[in-house]
């Protein structure tokens, strides 16, 4: 039988096998055993649990089964979408900046001001490029706050 490691101490089956069920086996030995960090092993009877851990099973990726790497790769291949803010003559500039900072995560005041200015002078501005699901959510939140917005695929075009 192999020995199990508990903390930094090796527990051999022979050291634990002499204990009665429910006994605690102190791993602190020697003249300074009272200074040791207490670590204990609880023994049980065979069939009711074991004091030794079994080797962990390492899962192998079989052909045809996607690994975590493959899942990340497929997520990245989702086509990106642009959330576009359109200029309107109804909302004040300060309000547009506040809404952008509230709706878009990580939006700084400087970026929000630049996006607002671009939409004001050019008629529209790209707010963020993200997945289609996120773009739809952001667009609806911007609209819910009274701003004119739309989404379009980010691939191709200017």
C-alpha positions in Angstrom: 0.0 0.0 0.0 1.2 3.5 -0.7 1.5 6.2 1.9 -0.7 9.3 1.8 0.6 12.8 2.4 -1.3 14.9 4.9 0.2 18.4 5.1 3.9 17.8 5.0 3.9 14.5 6.8 3.7 11.1 5.3 1.1 8.7 6.8 2.0 5.1 6.2 -0.8 2.5 6.5 1.1 0.7 9.3 1.2 3.9 11.4 -2.5 4.4 11.2 -3.7 0.7 11.1 -3.0 0.3 14.9 -5.5 3.0 15.8 -9.1 2.4 16.8 -11.9 3.9 14.8 -12.5 7.5 15.9 -9.0 7.9 17.3 -6.9 10.9 16.3 -3.4 10.4 15.2 -1.2 13.4 16.0 1.5 14.1 13.5 3.5 16.3 16.0 6.4 14.3 17.4 9.7 14.9 19.2 10.8 17.3 22.0 9.0 20.3 20.4 5.8 18.6 19.6 3.8 21.3 21.5 5.1 23.9 19.0 3.9 22.0 15.9 0.8 23.0 13.9 -1.7 20.4 14.9 -2.6 18.1 12.0 -4.6 15.0 12.6 -5.9 12.0 10.7 -9.2 10.4 11.7 -9.4 6.7 11.1 -12.4 4.7 10.2 -13.2 1.1 9.8 -12.9 -0.5 6.3 -16.1 0.0 4.4 -17.1 3.2 6.2 -14.5 5.4 4.6 -10.8 5.4 4.4 -8.0 7.4 5.9 -6.1 7.4 2.6 -6.9 9.3 -0.5 -6.9 7.6 -3.9 -5.0 8.9 -6.8 -6.9 11.6 -8.7 -8.2 10.6 -12.1 -6.9 12.8 -14.9 -9.5 13.3 -17.5 -8.3 12.8 -21.1 -9.9 14.6 -24.0 -11.3 12.1 -26.4 -11.6 12.8 -30.1 -14.8 14.6 -31.0 -15.1 16.0 -27.5 -14.4 19.8 -27.1 -11.8 20.8 -24.6 -11.8 24.2 -22.8 -9.4 25.5 -25.3 -11.7 24.6 -28.2 -14.6 26.3 -26.4 -12.6 29.6 -25.9 -11.6 29.4 -29.6 -15.2 29.0 -30.7 -16.3 31.9 -28.5 -13.8 34.2 -30.1 -15.0 33.2 -33.6 -18.4 34.8 -32.9 -18.7 37.8 -35.2 -18.4 41.1 -33.4 -21.1 43.8 -33.5 -20.9 47.6 -33.2 -23.2 49.5 -30.9 -23.8 52.8 -32.6 -25.0 56.0 -30.9 -27.0 58.4 -33.2 -27.2 62.1 -32.7 -30.5 63.6 -31.5 -31.7 67.1 -30.8 -33.5 66.1 -27.6 -31.0 65.0 -25.0 -28.4 67.3 -23.4 -24.8 66.4 -23.8 -24.2 65.8 -20.1 -27.2 63.4 -20.0 -25.7 61.4 -22.9 -22.4 61.1 -21.1 -24.1 59.9 -17.9 -26.1 57.3 -19.7 -23.1 56.0 -21.5 -21.2 55.6 -18.3 -24.1 53.9 -16.6 -24.9 51.4 -19.4 -21.5 50.4 -20.8 -19.2 48.7 -18.3 -15.8 50.2 -17.9 -16.8 53.4 -19.7 -14.7 56.3 -18.5 -15.9 59.9 -18.5 -13.3 60.8 -21.1 -14.4 58.0 -23.5 -18.1 58.9 -22.9 -17.4 62.6 -23.8 -15.5 61.6 -26.9 -18.3 59.3 -28.1 -20.9 62.0 -27.4 -18.9 64.6 -29.3 -18.4 62.4 -32.3 -22.1 61.5 -32.4 -22.9 65.2 -32.1 -20.6 66.4 -34.9 -20.7 63.4 -37.2 -24.2 62.2 -36.7 -23.2 58.8 -35.2 -20.4 57.2 -33.2 -19.4 53.6 -32.3 -19.9 53.1 -28.6 -18.5 49.6 -28.2 -17.7 46.5 -30.3 -18.8 43.3 -28.6 -20.8 40.1 -29.2 -24.2 40.3 -30.7 -26.0 39.4 -27.5 -24.1 42.0 -25.5 -24.7 44.6 -28.3 -28.4 44.0 -28.2 -28.5 44.4 -24.5 -26.5 47.7 -24.6 -28.6 49.0 -27.5 -31.8 48.3 -25.6 -30.5 49.9 -22.4 -29.4 53.0 -24.3 -32.9 53.2 -26.0 -34.5 52.7 -22.6 -32.7 55.8 -21.4 -34.0 57.8 -24.3 -30.9 57.7 -26.6 -31.0 56.7 -30.3 -28.9 53.7 -30.9 -28.5 50.7 -33.2 -26.3 47.7 -33.8 -24.6 46.4 -36.9 -22.0 43.7 -37.7 -18.5 45.0 -37.2 -17.0 42.9 -40.0 -16.3 44.7 -43.3 -17.1 48.2 -44.3 -15.8 51.4 -42.8 
